[in-house]
Amino acid sequence: LTEKKRDKYYDIIMQDAIAVGVGIVDSKKIDEINILEASRLAMKLAIEDLKEKPEYILSDAMKLNNQDIPYQDIIHGDALSLSIAAGSVIAKVTRDRILDELDKKYPEYGYKKHKGYPTKAHLEAIEKYGINEEYRKSYKPVQKIIEKQGNFSK
């Protein structure tokens, strides 16, 4: 989906959904527990954030640990389930909006343009300006820059 379509669907989902939960895990926690466990934690936090407790959970190929609500993980779930697709839209738009805010805090990194993906321009900005507190130090492109330059951070 284009950004414009995601934003449109985000507004519809937020208006019409019975409940929407969001779980956010910061870069320090991701470095501490790894990206897979952080994804599980974010899912747990999103479920806890729901104002209505679900009877059943569908996840996009994510096995959930320590979950007291029955669930099914579905490979390519966002293509097969409307509720998983809606969750993907909420997650992506939420992440993009966080990166838009980071762009205001750190305009030299160009977050608004590349949304945190390691484009050539983004990697060049990291090399020029260093690793700021928002970066996952365990992320391979960031690790390579740290190894190359030492721990040069903002």
C-alpha positions in Angstrom: 0.0 0.0 0.0 1.1 3.5 -0.6 1.6 5.8 2.3 -1.5 7.8 1.3 -3.6 4.6 1.3 -2.2 3.4 4.6 -3.0 6.7 6.2 -6.6 6.5 4.8 -7.0 2.9 6.1 -5.4 3.8 9.4 -8.1 6.5 10.0 -10.9 4.1 9.0 -9.5 1.3 11.3 -9.1 3.7 14.2 -12.7 4.9 13.8 -14.4 1.6 13.1 -12.5 -1.1 15.0 -13.9 -2.5 18.2 -10.5 -2.1 19.7 -6.9 -1.2 18.6 -3.8 -1.9 20.7 -0.3 -0.7 20.0 2.9 -2.1 21.6 6.1 -0.3 21.2 9.5 -1.6 22.2 12.5 0.7 22.2 15.9 0.1 20.6 17.6 -0.6 23.9 15.2 -3.4 24.8 15.5 -4.8 21.2 19.3 -4.9 21.7 18.8 -6.6 25.1 16.3 -9.3 24.0 16.7 -9.5 20.2 14.3 -8.5 17.4 12.2 -11.7 17.5 11.6 -11.5 21.2 11.0 -7.7 20.9 8.3 -8.4 18.3 6.7 -10.9 20.6 6.8 -8.4 23.4 5.3 -5.7 21.2 2.5 -8.1 20.3 1.9 -8.8 24.0 1.9 -5.1 24.8 -0.5 -4.4 21.9 -2.9 -7.1 23.2 -2.7 -5.7 26.7 -3.4 -2.2 25.3 -6.8 -3.4 23.8 -9.8 -2.0 25.7 -11.6 -5.2 24.9 -10.0 -8.6 25.7 -10.0 -10.7 22.5 -11.4 -14.2 22.5 -9.0 -15.4 19.9 -5.8 -14.0 18.3 -4.5 -14.3 14.8 -0.9 -13.4 14.2 1.2 -13.0 11.1 3.4 -16.0 11.5 4.4 -15.0 15.0 4.3 -17.8 17.6 3.3 -16.2 20.9 4.9 -17.3 24.2 3.0 -17.3 27.5 -0.3 -16.3 26.0 -3.4 -17.2 27.9 -5.7 -16.3 24.9 -6.0 -19.0 22.2 -4.2 -17.9 19.0 -3.2 -19.1 15.5 -0.1 -17.9 13.7 -0.7 -17.7 10.0 2.0 -17.6 7.4 1.3 -14.6 5.1 -1.4 -13.7 7.5 -1.6 -10.1 6.3 -2.7 -11.3 2.9 -5.1 -13.9 4.3 -6.8 -12.1 7.2 -8.4 -8.7 7.3 -7.7 -8.3 11.0 -4.0 -9.1 10.5 -3.8 -6.7 7.5 -5.5 -4.0 9.7 -2.9 -4.6 12.4 -0.1 -4.3 9.9 -1.5 -1.0 8.7 -1.7 0.3 12.3 1.9 -0.9 13.0 3.4 0.6 9.9 1.6 4.0 10.2 2.5 4.2 13.9 6.2 3.4 13.1 6.2 5.9 10.2 4.8 8.6 12.5 7.4 7.9 15.2 10.1 8.2 12.5 8.5 11.5 11.3 9.0 12.8 14.9 12.6 11.5 15.0 13.1 13.4 11.7 12.3 16.6 13.6 14.7 15.7 16.4 17.5 14.5 14.1 16.8 16.1 10.7 20.3 15.3 9.5 19.5 11.6 9.3 16.6 12.0 6.9 14.2 9.6 8.7 11.1 11.1 7.1 12.4 10.1 3.7 13.7 6.6 4.2 11.7 5.6 7.4 14.7 4.1 9.0 15.5 1.6 6.3 19.3 1.4 5.6 19.3 3.3 2.3 22.7 4.5 0.9 21.8 8.0 2.0 20.9 6.9 5.5 24.0 4.9 6.0 26.1 7.8 4.8 24.3 10.1 7.4 25.1 7.6 10.1 28.8 7.5 9.1 28.9 11.3 9.0 26.8 12.1 12.2 27.3 9.0 14.2 24.9 6.6 16.0 22.2 8.4 17.9 20.4 6.9 20.9 17.5 5.6 18.8 19.6 3.1 16.9 19.7 -0.6 17.6 23.3 -1.4 18.1 22.7 -5.1 17.3 21.4 -4.2 13.8 24.0 -5.4 11.3 24.4 -2.2 9.2 24.8 -0.2 12.5 27.2 -2.8 13.9 29.4 -2.5 10.8 29.6 1.3 11.2 30.4 1.0 14.9 33.2 -1.6 14.1 34.5 0.7 11.4 34.5 3.9 13.4 34.4 2.8 17.0 31.5 3.8 19.3 30.9 7.3 17.8 27.5 8.3 19.1 25.3 11.3 19.7 
